[in-house]
Amino acid sequence: MKLTPLKIFLISAFVCSTSNGLTTSSEVPFFSALDDTGNRWSYFKAVQESAIVLFFFPAAMTGGCTKQACGFQDDHKLWKSSGFHVIGKSGDQPKNLSLFKKAQRISYKMLYDTEGQIADKFGVPIDKGGKINRFIDGEKHSLHREVTAKRWTFLNSAQGRILLMDKKVRAASNSQDLIKLLDLK
């Protein structure tokens, strides 16, 4: 998707804020992380292919996070056809994210950040981790996460620039809010 200068200006004006020295139009901090399959995922490689919606969420298999992740899944074809990769990011372990994706039928990548180092690069506040128990396909699973990140979303251009930083994410409508802002429908 090609964003016009007017759309970029409007997006920047909508949520022009700073975080850890980052502002809209800042270069995105490059990083790599383990994905839900345990494989290494590289931001540098992905941004060469398309723009990226990167959303940080507190914990897999919890109410708000499930609504947020499922909202992006519901709109995944639209995001993809508009030139965006959708990437979810939390302190959950790859196994947790894999179970979460399976339970919710999520098709996009989810990344694991054990110590909150990636969250820190983006200025996303983190707190201590935790553990929850969930039943998936009738089997009890203990889901551990090392850190809990705040719910923030970043829209990054294919040129590696931050177009939007949303620190006041509405979990259930995060994807639709961005789609309306970008006028993707």
Steps between C-alpha positions, in 0.01 A plus 500: 500500500633842411420766756455849362685787669165631625413167666844480661458856631153423638618180663798679654280784625254251648748334733821699481665407826835397630609181666854411596620763254278360223254722319287459195739503203783355714690208358370173645750326729611182325465180696462126470306266724375146531161448342218269605670207324832559678666635184693826484301784337679813374338843481768610252403223257123545546501877448665452162187310393222722636377747759440356846232525766678407823277467803628434851257315724521395866421126502379227269167333579361790705182694423621829349798344328282234339260767372789706364673206331174367354414848367825501304429145382151600382658780295818312402414465130433875477826584674690263272337631181577856616870418526539438874638213705321466834727402788391440859760533777491398867712359782339159451718203415486359144301198624237733652474699180472184293215375722333842483520504122362148477212568741401824323592396142745787457705491181745788546832493690526554872831581665646422841702753703631321810646796684313789341802613298295563187228676696775719648629592153151629418452667839215263591472470880535150644413344831579165659376190328255246622335165454148402403340161450275438200325201352563454128334209323412353842862504620627724781797723413704729726595808302803689635623838386817668617374858463166668439505782245248784484258491209651730235482487120747627241432549131831487312558588136678274252779758513556418869341814647244523779175635358296465818546417866177426684540485878127505572400186313144379523561124494177384337509761224875553449509361147180673389611833651817488290314391187263797536789738564679379187176478300587148382145378432 
